[in-house]
Amino acid sequence: MERHLGGELARVIDHDALQAFDSMESLAAPESRTPSLARRGRGATLNPASRYDAASSAPFDDGWETLHADFTELPPLATTLTRDASRSVISWNQSPDIGFDRAVNPYRGCEHGCVYCYARPTHAYLGHSPGLDFETKLLFKPEVGELLEKELRKPKYVARTLALGSNTDPYQPVERTLKLTRAVLQVMDRYNHPVSIVTKSAGVLRDLDILQSLASRNLVRVYLSVTTLDPKLARVMEPRAATPARRLQAIAELARAGVPASVLAAPMIPGLNDAELERILEAASKAGASTAAYVLLRMPLEIKQLFEDWLHTHFPDRAKHVLELIRQTRAGALNDSRFGQRFTGTGVYADLLARRFNRAARQWGLEKRTELDCTRFAVPDGKAKIGVAQMSLF
């Protein structure tokens, strides 16, 4: 498979150890780091091969010092779109850690470029890199609305809250023109189907008309992800997402319109943004958020390599400290995928973070939990289907 390395010569090496990928640590030590492929407006600093590839590319010094070029000299990467021919759009899960069992994602890959995104490894299933490919090679589902309707019309379908944006952001920049997320919401509205939305974009306000309609029947909740109040840090972590101020403004406008809005402080990264946890919850509460949740940084599969390199590139002075703090929350490793622990971590540092969150949530009145209404679900030209009790999102 072709890999672009910003003009450097490359040689192909065998990849026999991919099955042990998730247990590998310290893949981006400063003394052995791959030359950065960072570009302005993009989050990842690497484009590692898919773990399913039989071979990968490694940089090779051709004598012209191309391995040491300043990243500002690298050309920008354009975003490409490919039609996703999937014939079903609802994805199902049985995870005990997640408060929903079904989701719809109109897009695969996400142009927001959040370096820590836990969805990046899913791009390997498509033969793409979880690195720069994830944020530049997007797949879209043009018939998502029609396919969703077909699935909702199945005789045995029982309504529970459907998560929109559980894998990639439903309001990433391409949504402005494709409007696939709006198509999903229109179906939700017609079928009286409960839906929860997670986004980092103020673009959610474009669909305020549908959201108000859903909210009038207790069928929607919107979670705005706010990782930091520092616009400079946000630009580095989430280069194409809305600024923190715009996300708080979106919470305020949703609340004024009667649409339940929540704040999701995720991920909290020890030694990088976790000191802001209380301030994020305070700001969100004052904007109008009614509930809050948080998630500790997760680094499954390729995320470890991508995050370490990004950290050494942008924060070389604190990279070692941040990684050590993360290990303190993950039983000495950089990731712990066990149910019941993967979202919150373990150990003294993780316990302190949980106590801080609980105290701040109480202080700012962000503990209210309401269930969306599953009993209204009805096929437009058929009889109502009674749903079961709704699980909370977190």
C-alpha positions in Angstrom: 0.0 0.0 0.0 1.3 3.4 -0.9 2.4 5.7 1.9 3.3 9.4 1.5 6.1 10.6 3.6 6.3 14.3 2.6 9.0 13.8 -0.1 11.4 11.6 1.8 12.7 8.4 0.3 11.2 5.3 1.9 12.0 1.6 2.1 9.5 -1.2 2.8 10.0 -3.3 5.9 8.1 -6.4 7.1 5.4 -6.0 9.7 5.3 -9.3 11.5 4.5 -8.0 15.0 1.2 -6.3 14.3 -0.8 -8.8 16.4 0.9 -7.5 19.5 0.3 -3.9 18.5 -2.0 -3.0 21.4 0.6 -4.0 24.0 3.5 -2.0 22.5 4.6 1.0 24.6 6.8 4.1 24.0 6.6 3.9 20.3 7.7 7.4 19.8 10.7 7.9 22.1 12.4 11.2 21.4 15.7 9.5 20.3 13.9 7.2 17.8 11.0 9.2 16.5 9.8 9.1 13.0 10.3 12.5 11.3 7.2 14.6 11.8 4.6 14.9 9.0 2.7 17.7 10.9 0.9 20.2 8.7 -1.0 23.3 9.6 -4.7 22.6 10.2 -4.1 18.9 10.7 -3.9 17.1 14.1 -1.8 13.9 13.6 2.0 14.2 13.1 2.3 10.7 11.6 0.6 8.5 9.1 1.4 5.0 10.2 0.4 2.0 8.2 -2.8 0.2 8.9 -2.2 -2.6 11.4 -3.7 -5.0 8.8 -1.1 -4.2 6.2 1.6 -6.8 5.5 4.2 -4.1 5.2 4.7 -0.5 6.1 7.1 2.3 5.2 10.0 3.6 7.2 11.9 6.9 6.5 15.3 6.5 5.0 18.0 9.2 4.9 18.9 9.9 1.3 21.8 12.3 2.2 19.9 15.5 1.5 18.7 16.0 5.1 15.1 15.5 4.0 14.3 13.8 7.3 14.9 17.0 9.2 12.8 19.5 7.1 10.6 22.0 9.0 7.0 20.8 8.9 5.9 24.3 7.8 7.6 23.4 4.4 5.3 20.4 3.9 2.4 21.1 1.5 -1.2 21.2 2.9 -3.2 18.0 2.7 -6.6 18.3 0.9 -9.6 16.4 2.2 -11.0 13.7 -0.1 -14.5 12.2 0.0 -15.4 8.7 -1.0 -18.9 7.3 -1.2 -19.6 4.6 1.4 -21.7 1.9 -0.1 -22.9 0.3 3.2 -26.4 -1.1 3.0 -27.1 -0.7 6.7 -26.4 2.3 8.9 -27.3 1.4 12.4 -24.3 0.0 14.4 -24.9 -2.1 17.5 -22.9 -2.6 20.6 -23.3 -4.6 23.9 -20.7 -2.7 25.9 -21.6 -2.4 29.6 -19.7 0.9 29.7 -21.9 2.7 27.2 -25.4 3.9 27.9 -26.7 3.2 24.4 -26.8 0.1 22.3 -27.2 1.6 18.8 -25.7 4.5 16.8 -25.6 6.1 13.4 -22.5 7.7 11.9 -23.0 9.4 8.6 -19.2 9.7 8.1 -16.1 7.6 8.6 -13.0 9.6 9.4 -13.2 13.1 10.9 -11.8 16.4 9.6 -11.7 17.9 13.0 -8.3 16.2 13.5 -8.4 15.5 17.2 -5.2 13.7 17.8 -6.5 11.6 20.7 -9.7 10.4 18.9 -10.5 6.9 19.9 -12.1 6.3 16.5 -8.9 6.6 14.6 -8.1 2.9 14.7 -11.3 2.1 12.9 -9.8 3.7 9.7 -7.5 0.6 9.5 -10.6 -1.5 8.7 -10.8 0.5 5.4 -7.2 0.0 4.5 -6.3 3.6 5.6 -3.9 5.0 8.2 -5.4 6.0 11.6 -3.0 9.0 11.3 -3.4 11.8 8.7 -5.6 9.5 6.5 -8.2 9.5 9.2 -8.7 13.3 9.0 -8.2 13.7 5.2 -9.7 10.6 3.6 -13.4 10.6 4.6 -16.2 8.3 3.6 -19.8 9.5 3.6 -23.1 7.7 3.4 -25.3 9.6 0.9 -28.4 7.4 1.5 -28.1 7.4 5.3 -31.6 8.8 5.7 -33.3 6.3 3.4 -31.4 3.4 4.8 -32.2 4.4 8.4 -35.9 4.5 7.6 -35.8 1.0 6.2 -34.3 -0.3 9.4 -36.8 1.6 11.6 -39.6 0.1 9.7 -38.6 -3.5 10.4 -41.5 -5.2 12.3 -39.3 -6.3 15.2 -37.5 -3.0 15.7 -37.9 -1.6 19.3 -36.9 2.0 20.0 -34.2 3.0 22.3 -32.1 6.2 22.1 -30.0 6.3 19.0 -26.5 7.9 19.4 -25.5 10.3 16.7 -21.8 11.1 16.7 -20.6 8.1 18.8 -17.6 7.5 16.5 -17.0 10.6 14.4 -18.4 14.1 14.7 -21.7 14.4 12.9 -21.1 18.1 12.4 -17.6 18.1 11.0 -17.0 20.7 8.3 -18.2 18.5 5.4 -21.7 18.4 6.9 -22.2 22.0 6.0 -22.7 20.9 2.4 -23.7 17.3 2.5 -26.3 17.7 5.3 -26.4 14.0 6.1 -26.8 14.6 9.8 -29.8 16.7 9.1 -31.2 13.9 7.1 -30.9 11.6 10.1 -32.6 14.1 12.4 -35.4 14.5 9.9 -36.1 10.8 10.2 -35.9 10.9 14.0 -38.4 13.7 13.9 -40.9 11.9 11.7 -40.6 8.7 13.6 -40.7 10.2 17.1 -37.4 8.5 17.8 -35.2 9.5 20.7 -31.7 10.6 19.7 -28.6 11.9 21.5 -25.9 14.0 19.8 -22.2 14.4 20.7 -20.3 17.1 18.8 -17.5 19.6 19.1 -19.2 21.9 16.5 -21.4 24.9 16.8 -22.8 23.7 13.5 -25.4 21.9 15.5 -27.3 25.2 15.7 -28.1 25.0 12.0 -30.6 22.2 12.8 -32.2 24.1 15.7 -35.6 23.9 14.1 -35.6 20.1 14.1 -34.0 19.9 17.6 -36.7 22.2 19.0 -39.3 19.9 17.5 -37.7 16.8 19.1 -37.2 18.6 22.4 -40.8 19.5 22.7 -41.5 15.7 22.9 -38.5 14.9 25.1 -36.7 13.1 22.2 -33.3 14.8 22.1 -30.2 15.7 24.2 -27.1 17.4 22.8 -23.7 16.9 24.3 -21.1 19.6 23.5 -17.6 18.3 24.0 -15.4 20.9 25.7 -11.8 19.8 26.3 -10.2 23.1 27.2 -11.1 26.8 27.6 -7.7 27.8 26.1 -8.1 28.5 22.4 -4.4 28.0 21.7 -4.4 24.5 23.2 -7.7 23.7 21.4 -6.1 24.7 18.1 -3.3 22.2 18.6 -5.5 19.4 20.0 -8.5 19.9 17.7 -7.3 22.0 14.8 -10.6 22.1 12.8 -13.2 22.0 15.6 -15.0 25.0 16.9 -13.3 27.2 19.4 -14.1 26.7 23.1 -16.0 29.9 23.1 -18.2 28.9 20.2 -19.0 25.6 21.9 -20.1 27.3 25.0 -22.1 29.7 22.9 -23.8 26.7 21.3 -24.7 25.4 24.7 -26.3 28.7 25.6 -28.3 29.0 22.3 -29.5 25.4 22.7 -30.6 26.0 26.3 -32.4 29.2 25.3 -34.3 27.4 22.6 -35.4 24.7 25.0 -33.1 22.0 23.7 -31.5 20.0 26.6 -27.7 20.6 26.4 -24.9 18.9 28.3 -21.2 19.3 28.5 -18.8 16.4 28.0 -15.3 17.2 29.4 -13.5 14.6 27.3 -10.9 13.5 27.2 -9.2 14.7 30.3 -5.4 14.4 29.7 -3.4 14.3 32.9 -0.8 17.1 33.0 -2.2 18.8 29.9 -5.8 19.8 30.3 -7.1 18.1 33.4 -6.4 21.1 35.6 -9.3 22.9 33.7 -12.0 20.4 34.7 -13.7 22.5 37.3 -13.5 25.7 35.1 -15.0 23.8 32.1 -18.0 22.6 34.2 -18.5 26.1 35.7 -18.4 27.8 32.3 -20.8 25.2 30.8 -23.2 25.5 33.7 -23.3 29.3 33.4 -24.0 28.9 29.7 -27.0 26.7 30.4 -25.8 23.1 30.5 -27.9 20.8 32.7 -25.7 17.8 33.0 -22.1 16.9 32.6 -19.8 13.9 32.1 -16.1 13.3 31.6 -13.8 10.6 30.2 -10.2 10.0 30.9 -7.9 9.8 27.8 -8.0 6.4 26.1 -5.2 5.3 23.8 -6.2 2.0 22.1 -4.1 0.5 19.3 -2.4 3.2 17.1 -3.5 6.1 19.3 -0.5 5.4 21.6 2.0 6.0 18.8 0.1 9.0 17.4 -0.4 10.7 20.7 3.2 10.2 21.9 4.6 11.7 18.7 2.1 14.6 18.8 3.1 15.2 22.5 6.8 15.2 21.7 6.2 17.5 18.7 4.1 20.2 20.5 4.9 19.8 24.2 8.5 18.4 24.4 9.0 20.0 27.8 6.2 18.1 29.5 5.8 15.0 27.3 7.6 12.7 29.7 5.6 13.9 32.7 2.3 13.6 30.9 3.0 10.1 29.8 4.1 9.1 33.3 0.8 10.5 34.8 -1.2 8.6 32.2 0.6 5.4 33.2 -0.4 6.1 36.8 -4.0 5.9 35.8 -3.6 2.8 33.6 -1.9 0.4 35.9 1.6 1.2 34.5 0.5 1.1 30.8 -0.7 3.7 28.4 -4.0 2.1 27.9 -6.4 -0.2 29.8 -9.3 -1.5 27.7 -11.1 -3.4 30.5 -14.8 -2.7 31.0 -15.5 -0.6 34.0 -12.1 1.1 33.9 -11.4 2.2 30.4 -13.3 5.5 30.7 -12.2 6.5 34.2 -8.9 4.7 34.9 -7.6 3.4 38.2 -5.2 4.5 40.9 -4.8 7.6 43.1 -4.7 10.1 40.2 -7.8 8.7 38.5 -9.7 8.6 41.8 -8.8 12.2 42.5 -10.0 13.2 39.0 -13.3 11.4 39.7 -13.8 13.1 43.0 -13.0 16.5 41.5 -15.6 15.9 38.8 -18.3 14.8 41.2 -17.7 17.8 43.5 -17.8 20.3 40.6 -20.9 18.7 39.1 -22.7 19.1 42.4 -21.5 22.6 42.9 -22.7 23.7 39.5 -25.9 21.8 39.4 -24.9 19.4 36.6 -26.2 16.2 38.1 -29.7 16.2 36.7 -30.4 13.0 34.7 -33.5 12.7 32.6 -34.5 9.8 30.3 -35.6 10.4 26.8 -39.1 9.2 25.8 -39.1 5.9 23.9 -42.8 5.4 24.0 -43.7 7.8 21.2 -41.9 5.9 18.5 -44.2 5.3 15.6 -43.8 4.5 11.9 -45.4 7.5 10.1 -48.0 5.4 8.3 -48.3 2.7 10.9 -49.2 2.1 14.6 -47.0 3.3 17.4 -44.3 0.9 18.7 -43.7 1.1 22.4 -40.1 1.2 23.4 -38.4 0.0 26.5 -36.9 2.1 29.3 -34.2 4.5 28.1 -30.6 4.1 29.3 -28.6 7.2 30.1 -25.8 8.2 27.7 -23.1 8.0 30.3 
